[in-house]
Amino acid sequence: QVQLVESGGGLVQAGGSLRLSCAPSGSIFSRAAMGWYRQAPGKQRELVAALTSGGSTNYADSVKGRFTISRDNTKNAVYLQMNSLKPEDTAVYYCWTGLGRGYWGQGTQVTVSS
């Protein structure tokens, strides 16, 4: 059984920064594909950033250049550094791992005020 523990969400002003973290409980995902998704009110959940099992990164066009996904295998954690935040970044952010059958975190709220 895999549990993903997320933290780092909150309320920030436009132009500010947040760092989300995702850490597993019950497994090690150093070699697993990882992703950050978000779901804004009235919208479908979308992929924000991904790390492939080979270490490559992919970003949604809307966040490219502002967000960075990274992995710290020593701490067995994955991060999403979010800079230059915009109100349209407001959403619930979810961590996902491709380990096993795939698992989702419970989500953390990010709210960016104008």
Number of C-alpha atoms within 10 A of each C-alpha: 7 18 16 21 17 21 15 16 18 14 15 18 14 17 14 14 17 18 16 21 22 26 22 18 13 10 13 15 22 18 15 17 19 27 25 26 19 22 19 17 9 6 9 9 15 14 17 23 23 24 21 15 15 9 15 9 16 16 19 14 10 11 17 12 12 14 21 19 22 18 20 11 12 7 11 15 19 25 22 23 16 20 17 15 23 19 15 13 20 20 21 18 27 24 27 21 25 16 17 10 7 12 16 17 19 14 22 20 18 22 21 20 16 11
